[in-house]
């Protein structure tokens, strides 16, 4: 079974799915759109429009994939593009399928992850949604919560495929579940076959971030071509052994280094990577270069899953803005810092100094303090960022950059984009909830 992932986040390369389907000889294409911040954005979109709240890029991609779906009748697509509104996403997807002569393809929808409508009920029942980082109860910020979604596992995806779905659209599921569900469905693995489930999670984790496993962010990136980087795919057999590779003729690289770097990406304890389906031990597999751009992975070991789902909660946390200016000429770094201090001093004089502020001179070593050597180049980019609960203070901040063009030191330039925008800040609240209070919903139509 060959599964390829051509999207690592909402905003990834829109051509990657088309190229991977055309050249990858896939059984399943996965598209991973969601991040913690994305869910809060989608929640606000849905609040403004009940038919919104999903990753709209998927609808465009689906239309471009239609000729390949007609030619590759066996191809299945599994995606979490549904975000906060998988049903609305499915409705739009069905319209695209009908438009391109694919009305016979069944669409599965996985929901049940959205806990916001039940949040007060769950809290009253004793589910505190304690912050995993601070130990605080959710009641501290309950009045500012905009989204709360449990990371569902792969079982409802497998159920949708078993129900005949060619395309499965989910809300918030664990990223690797997009890969695990199709594998369990195809091979008929038991849900307590921890080692095979671990192999599936390992594969899903390797490909979930797209080109990060095929040369993107690779420490030796100069050894390959990234302009036409190939996106990753895994080739599985029933034993749980799999091979990580990419389509022939594409750029990038697949080797033990690229696989190892991605395997440890966003991992706490590598010996106990917690997922809804299995506790995966990422120290157990053996990675070996079996051919050019092919890494074989075997020996995965897993342990029983926990009795909790992770919950991603977002809440309103004030307002922020950042602006930039180019500062050129002798002593550019010192001039830039002085300009940043002028902005803050003028805000203080106007009784509008935000609670938090940060000044940095990009090009002088500020982006990696203590790592890059300090230098004084002939030009730097001044960046000033602020944050405050009071939106008016942040709005006043955005009006203090333009005056420096004529009321600051010589060499101030680069003010071509107008005033910086004010954006609302959404903070992340990680928590757990008992699995027995969540019932995933699966429909196929």
N, C-alpha and C positions, 0 to 999 in steps of 0.2 A: 504494500500500500504506500502510495506517495502523497505526502501532504506538504504543501508549500504555503508560506505566509508572505504576502506582498504588501502589508501595511503594518507599521509599528505604532502609529499614533495618528490622530486626526490632523492632517496636514502633511502626511508623508507623500512620497512621489506618486502622482496619480497615474503615471504610465506603468508603474511596476506590476500591477495586477494583470494588465494586458500582456506584457512581455512574458511574465511567468506562466500564465495559462497557455500562451502560444508555444512556448519552448520547453516547459517543465514536465510534460507528460503526466499531469497530476490526476489523482483520484479526488482530492479535496483541496480547495483553495480556502485559506483562512484570511480574514481581514480584521486586524485588531485596532480599534479606533479610540479606546477609552483610557483616560487617566483620571486621577482624583479631581483635578481642577476642571476637567472636561465635564464631569457630572454636574458640578454646580452651574456651569454655563448653560448646559442643556436644560437644567431645572428651571432657570430663569426664562429660557426660550419657550418652554412649555407653558409657563405661567402666563406669558404674553399671548401665546397662540396654542390652543389645545391640540392642534394638529402638528406642532413642531416638537422639538426636544430630542431629535436623533441626528446622527452624523450624515448630513446631506450629501457629502462626497460619495457615499456608497451608491446613491441613486444614479449619479453620473457614471460611476465606474460600472455599475450593472448594465447600463445601456451600451457601453463600449465593449463589454464582455459578451453581449448577445450573440454575435456571429460565432464565437467560440463555443458558446453553450449549445447552439444549434448543431455544430459539428461534433462536439464531444458530449454526447447525450448522457454519459455516465458521470460527468463532472458534478460534484456537489460543492456548495459554498456555505461556509459557516462563519458568521461575523457577529460581533457585539455592537454593530452600528446602531442597534435599536436604542441604546442609551437610556434616556428617561421615558421613551415612548415607542417601544418595539412594535406595538400594533399599528401605529401610524406609519412607521417605517415600512412595515410589511404591506400596508395598503398601497403605498407609493411603489414598492417593488413589484407588486402584482400588476400594476398599471404598465410598468416598463416591460414586464414579461409579455403581457398581452399585446402591447404595441409591436413587439418584435417576433410575434409568432411562437411564443413560448408559453401559451396559456395552460398547457398541460403540466407544467412544472409546479409541484406543490411547495408551498411556503410554510415552514414551521416557525412558530413564535414561542420564545421562552421568556416568561415574566415571573413576577413574584418576588423580585429582589428589592423593589421600592418599598421601604418601610416608613416613609414620611407620613402617609395617611394613618398609620397605626402607631406612630411613635409615642403619643401620650398614653395610649392604652397599654403598650408594652412597658413603659416606665412605671405606670401604676401597678402593673403586675409584678414588679420587682426587678425588671431588667434595667440596670443602672447605666449601661453603655459607658462604663468607666473608661476614661482616656488611657490608652495603653502606655503613653509616655509620661503623663503627669499624675495619674491616679485619681483625677477629679471626676465627679459624676457629671453627666450631660446636662443636668438641670441648671448648671452654672451658665450655659449658653443657649438653653432650649429656645428662648424667644427669638434667637437669631439664626436658627438652623434653616437652611434652604434645601438640603438634600440629605438623604440617609439611605444607603443601598448596601445590601448584603452581597458578598462575593459568592454567588452560587457555584456549584460544582458542575461536573460534566454529565451527570446522569440525565438531566432533562434534555440535553443536546442529543445524547444517544437515543432517548425516547422519541424525539422528534424525527430523527433519521429512521428509526424503526417504524414510524408511522407513515413513511413514504416521502418525507420532505426531501426535496432537492436543494433547497436553500433554507438555512436555519438562521433566524435573526434573534439575537438575545439582547437583554438589558445587561446589567452588571454581572458578569461571571468572572471567575479567576481566569487570567489571561491564558494559561496553559490549557484550560478546559476546552478551548476551541479545537485543540489537537487531541486531547484525551477522549472526548466524546466519540468522534468518528472511529478511533482505533478500537475502543471497547465494542462499539456497534459492529464493526467489520469482523473482528476476531472472536467475539463472544466471550471476552474475558470476564471472570467473576469480579464483583466489586470488592472482594477481599483478597484478590490476587495482588498483594502489595508490591511485589517486585516488578511485575509488568506495569502496574499503574505508575510506579516510580519511573520506569523507563519512558512511559508516555508523557509524564510531567516533565521529565528531563528534556525530552524532544521538544515539547511545547514551549518550555522556557528558553531553549536555544533559539527557536525561530520567532518568538513572539515580538521581538523588537526589530524585525526586518533585517536590514543590511548590517546591523551591528554584528551579526554572526558571520558575515561574508566579506569583511574587510573594513566596514565603517568603524571608526574610532580605534582601529588596530594600531598598536604602537609602532609597527613597521609598515605603515600605510604607503610609504614611498616605493615599496617593492611591487606595487600593483597599480592598476588603473581603476579609479572610482567613478569616472564620468559615466560609464555604462555598467555600474556595479550590479551584479546579479543578486536577486533576493533568495533567501534560503528555502530549502526543502529537505524533508527527511524521508527516507525509504525504510519501511518497517517490514519485519517478518513476524510470524506468530510467536516466536520465542521471546520477544522483547528486545532483541538486538536491533539496532538501527544504524543507518548511515546518514550523516549530515553532508549535504552537498549543495550545488546550485546548477542552473541550466548551463549547458556547454556553450562556450563562446562568449560568455559574459565576463565583465570585469570583476574586480575584487579578488578575494582569496578565501578558501576554506582550509584551515589547518588546525593543528592542536592549539596554537596560540589564539586564533580568533574564536575557537570554540570555548577554550578555557576562560577567556576574558568575559564572554557572554554568559557562561555558566554561573559566574560569580557576581553578575550584575544584579543590583537591588536584592541582595541576599543578606539576611541577618546571620543565623547560624547555618553554615553550609552543610552540616551534618543533620539538620532538622529543618528543612524548608517546608513550612506549613502550608498545605493547600486543603481545599474542601474534600478532596478525594483520597489523599494519602499524605503522610509525612515523608518527604523524599530526602534521602541521604545523598547529597551531591558530592560527598567524598568517596562514595562507593564505585562509581563507574570508571572504567578504563577507556581512555581516549587514545586512538592510534590512527596514524596516517596510512590508510589502506591503498590510496591512489592519489593522483593529483586532484586537489580540491574535493577530496572525499575523506571524511573522518568517521571511523567506525566507533560506536559507543556500545559497550556491553558491561554486564556485571552490576546493573543498577539494583539497589536494595531499598525497600521501603518499609514503613511501619504503619500501623493503623491510624486512620485519620482521627482528629480530635472531635469532640461533640459540639464544637462551636463554629459559626461562620464569622469571618472578619467583616466588619461593617465600616464603610467609608462614609463619613459624615462631613459636610461642609457647612460653615456658618459665616455670617457677615462679620467682618472685623475691621471696619473703618474704610478709609479711602487713601489712595496713594497716587503719586505721579513722579515722573522723572524727566529731566530735560538735559540736552547736550548743547555744547558750543565747542567750536574748534578754536584753540588758542595757539597762535604762532609767534615766532620771533625769539630773540634772546631771552633766556630765563623763562621759557614757556611753562614749565611745571609750576614754578613759584607764582607766576601770573595767574595760572588757572586756579590754584588753590585760593589765591586772594579773591578771585572773582566768585568762587563758591562761598567764601566767607561774607562777601558783600551781599550776596543774595540773602543769606540767613540774617545778616545784620539789618537789612532793610525790612525783612519780614518781622523781626523783633520790634523795630521802631513802629511798625504799623499794628502791633499787637496781634500778629497773625503767624507767629512762629509755630510750625507744626511740632508735635510731640517727639517725632523721630526724624532724623535727617542723616544723610551720608554724602560725603564729597569724595570723588575719586578722579584721578587724572590718568586716563587710559593711554598707554604708551610709555608711561614712566615706571611701570612695574607694579601698579596698584592692583591689577587683576589677579596677581598671585603673590601677595605680600609674604616675604620671608622665603620665597622660592626663586622668583626672578630677581636679578640684580637691579638696584635703583639706578635709573639713568635720567638724563635731562636732554631729551631730544629737541629738535627745533620746532616741533609742533606736537600738541597733545589734544585729546578730546576730554573736555571737562564734562563730567556727568554728576548731577546732583539729584538725589532722590529723597522724597519725604513721605511721611505717613502720619495720619491723624484721624481720630474719630469724627472731627468736624470737617465736613466737606468744604465749607467756605474757606478755611485756612489753606487747604490744598489747592483750591481754585486760585487763591491770591498768589500762591507760589508760582503758578504757571505764567503769571504776568511779569515776573522779575528777570527773565532772561533777555528779552529784547532790549531793555534799557541799557544793558552793558555794552551794546554795540557802539554807543556814543558816550556813555557815562562811565565806562570802565577803562582799563589800560589799553594801550595800542596792541593790535594783533588779535582782537576778538572778531571772529568771523564764523561762518557756518550756520547762521540763523536763517534757514531757508524753508523750514517745514511748518512755520507758524507755532502757535502756543502748544505746549505739551498737553496731552489729554489727561483727564482725571478718571481713574478707574476704581471701582469698588474692590475691596480686598476680601477674599474668601479664605478663611483659615481651615486647616485640615484637622479632623478629630477622629483618630483611629480607635475602634472599639470592637468588642465581641458580642455575639448574641447566640443563645442556645439554638442548635439546629432544629429542635423539635417544635419551635414556634414559627418556622418558615416552611411554607408549602409552595415549591416551584409550580408554575402553571405552564402547561404545554398544550398548544393547539396547532393543528396542521390543516390547511385548507388549500 
